[in-house]
Each structure stands twice: as structure tokens, then as C-alpha cells.
Amino acid sequence: MISDFGQQHYLEIDLKRQEHLEKFLGNNDLKIRTILDLGAGQGSFSRFFNKKGYIVTAIDGRKENIDRIQADNNGINTVVYN
């Protein structure tokens, strides 16, 4: 199932959010290495942080969203939670 979040409008919003996160984490004085993505959806931010080298746990209430994240076999820890 492809969600509405795959539409160009939502992808552009995600890109802007990721640019903001890049600026925010650029300095990373706190030495953050672990990210908890609550309400991860299909994992766009989980993937973003994972590619940056963070240890990521993605939690979502929909099993199909978690299945999609796991299908990438990218080392992201996943939890289905209702």
C-alpha cells in the first residue's frame, strides 16, 4: 500500500524538515547518537537519521508502516505499538 505521504507535496515538506534538522544537528554539542522516532509512519525521518549514522528506533501503531521500514533492511530498530 502506498500512502498519500508519497505524494510530491509531502516529499517536499519532508525535505524542508530534514534541512532544518541538518542545521539543528550540525553542531551536535550534546553528542546525540540515539534517536527515537515516535509515530514513525513509513520511516522517512528514521531513514534520514540512520543514514547520518544515528542509532534509530522507529515506533508506529500500524504494522504495515513498520513492515515497510523493515523491508529496507537498514538496521533501524522497529516496534509496533498500539
Secondary structure, 3 states (H helix, E strand, C coil): CCCHHHCHHHHHHHHHHHHHHHHHHCCCCCCCCEEEEECCCCCHHHHHHHHCCCEEEEEECCHHHHHHHHHCCCCCEEEECC
